[in-house]
Amino acid sequence: MRTVRDIQDEIVRLRKEKDVCVLAHSYQAREIIECADFAGDSYQLSVMAEKAPQNTVIMCGVRFMAETVKILSPNKTVYLANPVAGCPMAEQMDREFIEGVKKMYPDYTVVAYINTTADLKTVCDVCVTSSSAVKIVKKIDNDNILFIPDCNLGDYVAKQVPEKNFKLLQGGCPIHVAVTVKDVNKAKEAHPNALLLVHPECVPAVVAMADYVGSTSGIMQYAMESDHKEFLIGTEMSIAEHLQYNCPDKKFYALSRKLVCPNMKSTTLIDLYNCLIGDGGEEIMLDPQTIKDAKRCIDEMIRLGE
């Protein structure tokens, strides 16, 4: 019987032999992170894929992440390790719906969270990540902002940029939104010395209780650099696990048992292995016009993010 380590070693061998770049989102299981070329948040991975010398990329994450890689690297062959790994937030709004909303608010700049489909990005003005949203929105030459799809991240950005007028639609991450103030109080009671670090996809009342609010990568960096020794992690609970490996002298606790993303957990080590041997995964195919149109809002994100 093969062990996890045996399969990991075989994956590393295969990715080198076949000259494949393996990307793993930070929410992936530890055994996948350990044998990937790069790990990080969705935008970090897209940039890494663009710079990587390999012409074939496997994304261990969800569909919109693989699509973003394809948009930025259209000449590369991009696979999603598990074809059923989607993102409920990315699928909440489609292009036709937002085209209708744009007609209602023609003088608004449409700001799309990167957690959106390639098709939806084609009708948006600028893309943002959770770490860059505030900076980019401040630099947009328009005071009217239509922020999609996450109303919680949009609310957080609006509070940081009060000089602008925001229109938010009802959308967001069903995992982060499930965490309540009651959950926070219970966790703080159990771990009174822990700092609370949360993702802005959480509801505003939870965000307001945090010691630090930031992206996945921001939360990890804050915790690793802090002199504090205990932390409540208010994002997908795999981050608390990864941080425990990175900082064994500190203690990390998942804010709530609700913070488990089934879509991220659907990708397994065997999915990655099968994709590498040509017996699994799905190649991401986007037509040239979709790539061209979707890339505009990503290019604008890069321009305003500098």
N, C-alpha and C positions, 0 to 999 in steps of 0.2 A: 504494500500500500504506500502510495506516494504521500509525503508530508507537504505542508504548506511551503516549507523552505525549498523542497524539491521543485515544486511548480514555479516558485519565484525564480529560482536559478535557471530553469528552462526558459522562462519568459525573458529574462535578461539576455540569455544566450541568443534566443530567436530574434529579439529586437535589434541586436547588434549584427547578427548574421544577415538579416533581411533589410537592414538599414531603415528601421522604422522608429519614429519618435512617438513615445507613449506619454500622454498627458493625463494627469489625475487631478480632479478638483479636490479642494481641501476637505470636502464633505465625504470623500470616498473612504472606504475601510483602510485600516492601517496596512494590511498585507498588500493592497494595491499601491498605496502611496510609496511603499518601500522599494518597489521595482519599476517605478515610472522614471522617465527622464526628467520631468518637471512636475511640480505640484504647486497649486496656487488657486487664486480665484479666477472667474471666467475670463476677465479681460487680460489678466497676467498670462494665462495660458495661451490666449490667442496671439499675443505679442511674441511669446516664446516660440510658438509654432511657426510664425512668420520668419523669425530669425534662424530657426533650426535648419541645418544643412540637409536633413532628410526630406525626401519628396513624398513620403507616406507618413500620415499621422493617425494615431488612434486616440480618440477622446474617451476617457473613463469619466463620465459626467452625465449630463442630460442633453437633449437634442439641440436646444438653442445655442449651447456652447459649441457643439460641433459645427453648427451652421455659421457661427461667428468666425470660427477658424477658417472655414471654407471661403467666407466673404473676404477675409484679409489675405488668404493664400489660395486664390482660385486655381492656380496651376498645380497645386498639390492634391494628392488623393487623400481624402479624409474619411475615416470610419468612426461610427459611434459603436462602442464595444457592445452595448446592449440596446437593441432597437426600440424596446418598450420604455426606455428611460426618458420620460418627458418632464415637463415642468408645468404644474397647474396654473401658476401665475402667468407664464409666457403664453398659455393657451386661452386665457380669459377674454382677450380682446382680439378681434381680427381686423384685417385691413379695411373691409367694407364698413364695419362699425365706426372706426376712427375717421374714415373719409366723411361719414355722415356728421360726426361730432365737429369736424373741422369746418363744415359748412355753417354750423351754428355759432362757431367762434372763429371767424376768419382772420381776426387780428391777433390771434394767439400763436406763439411759437410752441410747436409740439415737441416736448422733451420726453424721450423714451428711455426708460430703464433698460439696461442691456439684457435683462431677463424678458426678452420679447422675441417673437419669431422673425426670421429673415423677411417674410412677406410683410409683416407689420412695419418693420423698419423702413420699408420702401416709401412709406407715406409720412415719415417723421422727419423733423428738422435737425435734431441733434440727439445723440445717444449719451447716456451717462452711466457711471457705475456708482455704487453706494459711497465709494471713497472720493469720487470726483464731482458728484452732483452739485454740492454747494458752490464750489469754485466755478464750475462751468455756468450754472444758472446766473451767478453774479455778473459774468462777463457777456451774457447774451444781450444783444442790442434791442431789447424789447421788454417792457415791463409786464406784459401779459404772458403767462406761462400755463400751458395745458400739460400737466404732468401725468404720464401713464406708465404702467398700469397700477403701480403700488401706491395707494392713497396714504399709507403709513409713512413710507419713505418720502412721499411728496409733502406730507404734513411736517416732517422733520426739516426738510429743506426750506419750506415756507417760513418756518420759525427762525431759521438762520438768515433768511433773506426777506425781512419784513417789508422792505421798500418795494417789493414786486407783488403783483396780483396773481394769485394762483387759482386755477380751476382743477379740481381733483375728481377723478372718477372712482367708483367703488370697485377696487381690485386689490390684490395683494397675495402674499404667501400664506396659504392655509396652515402651515406649520408654525411659523412665527406668530401669527395672529391669534393662535390658540392659547398663548401664555397670558395669564391674567395677573392683576395686582395681588390677588389672593395667593397665587403661586409664588410671587416675589416675596411676599411677607412670610410665607411658610419656609422658603429657602433661607431667608435672612435670619429667621429664628433658629434654624438648624445650624447655620454657619455665620454667626454674628460678626466675625472678624474678616469676612471675605468681601472684597470689592466686587461690585456688580458691573459686568461688561456686557452690553447688549447691542444687537444689530438693529438698525433703524427700520427694519421691516416689522418689528414688534409694534404693538399698539401704542399710541402716544402716552397713555397713563403709565405703561411699563417703562418706556423710554425716559420719562421724566424722573424715574426713581434711580436711574443708572449713574454710576460713577464715571463711566466712559461709554460713549456711543460711537460705533464705527463699523466699517466693513469687516468681513471675515479676516482678511489679512491685517487690518488695523487692530482688531481685537487680539490677534495672536502676537503682533509686535508689541502692543502695549503690555500684555501680560509677561512676555519674555524679558522686556526691558525694565519693568517695574521692580522696585525694591520690596514691594508687598509680597506676602507669602501665600495668601489664600484668595481664590477668585471664584465667583459664580459666573458661568459662561452662558449668556443668553442668546445662543444661536444653536445650530444643529449640533447635537451632543458629541459627534465625532471630534469636534474641535477641542473639547475638554480632554478627550483621550490623547489626541496628538500633542497637546500642550504638556500633558503629564509625561510623555516620552521625552519631549524637548527640555523640560525643566523638572527633573525628578526631585529637586529640593523644594518644590512648591506644591500646593494642593489646588486642584481644579475640580469644580463640581458643576454638573449640568443644572441649569436653572430649573428645568422641568423635564419630566419623562415624556412630555408631549413633543419635545423637540427632536423628533426622529423623522427624517425625510424618506419615505418609502421609495421614491423615484431614484434618489441617490444610492440607497441601499440595494436597489435591484441589480446593479452591476456587481458581478463577482469576479474573483481571481480567475476562475475557469472561463468566464466570458472573455476576459482579456486574452487568455491562452488560446481559446478557440478562434478568436479574431485573428490572432497572429499566424495560426496555421491555416487560415482560409476556410474555416468551418463555422463561422459565426460573424456577428457584427453586421452593420449595414453601411454601405458607402453613401455619403451625403452628396446628393446631386442637386445643384441649384442652377437654373438657367442663367445665361450671361446677363440678361436684362435685370433680373432680380439681384444678382450680385452687384451690378453697377448702381442700381437705385438704393439698395440697402447700405452700400458702402459710403454713400454721401453723408449720412448722419453719423457714421463712425469716424469718418475723416474730420467732420466738424467737431466731434468730441476731442479728437487728438489736437486739433488746432486750438480750441479754446482751453484745453487742459494744460497747454505748455506754459 
